[in-house]
């Protein structure tokens, strides 16, 4: 992914976040940014399919800061899945407390996109929750936990839709290369899963969590409004500590 393409995404997101922009304008800018990110990921997959040495499967670790670190991990997993990466939630015991981090695996371009997007969404989600009051009768922590899960669900759905559209629009180019978008993208995701399995051979799926808070619908609505790209002004140092 070239710097000029990244600059286009940053400009769109800056326009979307301009206080002078109307809701309709912001939504249009956000949608265009998401479309560009999806296209870049699909284009990189096509190039890698024709030149196997072009990209390698790598990994990176991002820390999940309290509060609600586990729920933020659900958001990270949704972003990773949507961008063909694999995410492993890691727990480190520290006395009576626990630290959490996500270990991401994927092709270089997909990791870059995942890291940028996850950073942006953490900032947006935290800002939204800071501004939003907890409804009367709700336990604050329970509400916010379910809010993050609703937010993650909406982001996962939006990413899936954006990626499917980009793949469909690129199908002719994949066919010209003697393959299909579905096959190439599935293989790319499988490589990420295999890389995770090599590092974590005893990996298991976490049991479902049943939470009592009522923030899921509000989080879902916020996730549908969120920018699917990088928030301008977030430093690289901040990207590795996601709070």
C-alpha positions in Angstrom: 0.0 0.0 0.0 1.6 3.3 -1.1 1.9 6.4 0.9 -0.3 8.4 -1.6 -3.1 5.9 -0.9 -2.6 6.3 2.8 -2.7 10.1 2.4 -6.0 9.8 0.6 -7.5 7.8 3.4 -6.2 10.2 6.1 -7.6 13.2 4.2 -11.0 11.6 3.9 -11.1 10.8 7.6 -10.0 14.3 8.5 -12.9 15.7 6.4 -15.2 13.3 8.1 -14.1 14.4 11.6 -14.4 18.1 10.7 -16.9 19.7 13.2 -18.3 21.7 10.3 -19.3 18.6 8.3 -22.9 17.5 8.4 -23.8 14.0 9.4 -24.5 13.1 5.8 -21.1 14.5 4.7 -19.3 12.6 7.5 -21.0 9.4 6.5 -20.0 9.9 2.9 -16.3 10.5 3.8 -16.2 7.5 6.1 -17.8 5.2 3.6 -15.2 6.3 0.9 -12.3 5.7 3.4 -13.6 2.2 4.2 -14.0 1.5 0.4 -10.4 2.6 -0.2 -9.0 0.4 2.6 -10.9 -2.6 1.3 -9.7 -2.1 -2.2 -6.1 -1.7 -1.1 -6.3 -5.0 0.8 -7.8 -6.9 -2.1 -5.2 -5.3 -4.5 -2.4 -6.4 -2.3 -3.8 -9.9 -2.2 -3.9 -10.1 -6.0 -0.4 -8.8 -6.4 0.9 -11.3 -3.8 -0.9 -14.1 -5.7 1.0 -13.3 -8.9 4.3 -12.7 -7.0 4.5 -15.1 -3.9 7.6 -13.4 -2.6 6.1 -10.0 -2.5 4.6 -10.2 1.0 5.3 -12.4 4.0 3.1 -13.4 6.9 4.3 -11.5 9.9 3.0 -10.7 13.4 2.7 -7.9 15.9 1.5 -7.6 19.5 -0.8 -4.8 20.8 -1.5 -4.2 24.4 -5.2 -3.8 25.5 -5.5 -1.3 28.3 -8.1 -1.5 31.1 -10.9 -0.9 31.6 -12.8 -3.5 29.5 -9.6 -5.0 27.9 -11.3 -8.3 27.1 -14.1 -6.6 25.3 -11.6 -4.5 23.4 -10.0 -7.7 22.5 -13.3 -8.7 20.8 -13.1 -5.6 18.7 -9.5 -6.5 17.8 -10.6 -10.0 16.8 -13.4 -8.5 14.6 -11.0 -6.2 12.8 -8.5 -9.0 12.3 -11.1 -11.4 10.9 -12.4 -8.7 8.6 -8.9 -8.0 7.2 -7.8 -11.6 6.8 -5.6 -11.7 9.9 -5.7 -14.0 12.9 -5.9 -12.7 16.5 -4.9 -14.4 19.7 -5.9 -12.9 23.0 -3.1 -13.3 25.5 -3.4 -13.1 29.3 -0.5 -12.4 31.6 -1.0 -12.8 35.3 0.4 -10.1 37.5 -0.3 -11.0 41.1 -4.1 -10.7 41.5 -4.4 -8.7 38.3 -4.2 -9.7 34.7 -2.7 -7.9 31.6 -4.2 -8.5 28.2 -2.8 -8.2 24.7 -3.6 -9.3 21.2 -1.1 -11.2 19.0 -2.0 -10.5 15.4 -0.8 -12.6 12.4 -1.2 -11.8 8.8 0.3 -10.6 5.5 2.2 -7.4 5.8 -0.5 -5.2 4.2 -3.3 -6.8 6.2 -1.4 -6.2 9.4 -0.8 -2.6 8.6 -4.5 -2.0 7.8 -5.5 -3.9 10.9 -3.3 -1.9 13.2 -4.4 1.4 11.8 -8.0 0.5 11.9 -7.9 -0.9 15.4 -6.1 2.1 16.7 -8.7 4.4 15.2 -11.6 2.4 16.6 -10.2 2.3 20.1 -9.9 6.0 20.1 -13.4 6.5 18.7 -15.0 4.0 21.0 -13.4 5.4 24.1 -14.4 8.9 23.1 -18.0 7.9 22.5 -18.2 6.2 25.8 -16.7 9.2 27.6 -19.3 11.5 26.1 -22.2 9.1 26.6 -23.9 8.9 29.9 -25.0 5.5 31.3 -28.8 5.1 31.1 -30.7 5.3 34.4 -31.0 1.9 36.0 -27.9 0.4 34.2 -24.8 -0.8 36.1 -22.0 1.4 34.5 -19.5 -1.4 34.1 -22.0 -3.9 32.7 -23.4 -1.3 30.3 -20.0 -0.4 29.0 -18.9 -4.0 28.6 -21.9 -4.8 26.4 -21.5 -1.5 24.6 -18.0 -2.6 23.5 -19.3 -6.0 22.3 -22.1 -4.3 20.3 -19.5 -1.9 18.8 -17.3 -4.9 17.8 -20.2 -6.7 16.2 -21.1 -3.7 14.0 -17.6 -3.2 12.9 -17.2 -6.9 12.0 -20.3 -6.7 9.9 -19.3 -3.5 8.1 -15.8 -4.8 7.4 -17.2 -8.0 5.9 -19.5 -6.1 3.6 -16.8 -3.7 2.5 -14.4 -6.5 1.8 -17.0 -8.5 -0.1 -17.8 -5.5 -2.3 -14.1 -4.9 -3.1 -13.5 -8.6 -3.9 -16.6 -8.6 -6.2 -15.4 -5.5 -8.1 -12.0 -7.0 -8.6 -13.2 -10.5 -9.7 -12.4 -9.9 -13.4 -8.7 -9.0 -12.6 -8.5 -12.2 -10.5 -10.0 -14.2 -13.3 -7.4 -12.7 -15.8 -4.7 -14.0 -13.4 -6.2 -17.5 -13.6 -7.7 -17.5 -10.1 -10.7 -16.1 -8.1 -10.9 -13.5 -5.4 -12.6 -15.9 -3.0 -9.8 -18.5 -3.4 -7.0 -16.0 -3.0 -8.5 -14.2 0.0 -9.3 -17.5 1.7 -5.8 -18.7 1.2 -4.4 -15.5 2.6 -6.6 -15.8 5.7 -5.6 -19.5 6.0 -1.9 -18.5 6.0 -2.5 -16.2 8.9 -4.4 -18.9 10.8 -1.5 -21.4 10.2 1.0 -18.9 11.5 -1.0 -18.4 14.7 -1.3 -22.2 15.1 2.4 -22.6 14.8 3.1 -20.2 17.7 0.1 -21.4 19.7 -0.4 -25.1 18.9 -2.8 -25.6 21.8 -5.0 -22.7 20.9 -8.7 -23.0 21.7 -11.8 -21.0 21.2 -12.9 -19.1 24.2 -16.2 -20.0 25.8 -19.1 -17.6 25.1 -19.6 -14.9 27.7 -23.0 -13.9 28.9 -23.2 -10.3 30.2 -26.1 -8.6 31.8 -25.6 -5.0 30.6 -27.9 -3.3 28.2 -25.3 -1.4 26.1 -25.2 -3.7 23.2 -27.7 -1.8 21.0 -26.1 1.5 21.7 -22.6 0.0 20.9 -24.0 -1.5 17.7 -25.3 1.9 16.6 -22.0 3.5 17.4 -20.1 0.9 15.4 -22.3 1.6 12.4 -21.3 5.2 12.6 -17.6 4.7 13.2 -14.8 5.6 10.8 -13.3 2.5 9.2 -9.8 3.9 9.0 -7.1 5.6 10.9 -7.8 8.6 13.1 -5.3 11.4 12.2 -2.9 12.4 14.8 -2.4 9.0 16.5 1.3 8.4 16.9 2.9 5.1 16.1 3.9 4.7 19.7 0.2 4.9 20.7 -0.7 2.1 18.3 1.0 -0.6 20.4 -1.0 0.4 23.5 -4.7 0.3 22.7 -6.9 1.7 25.5 
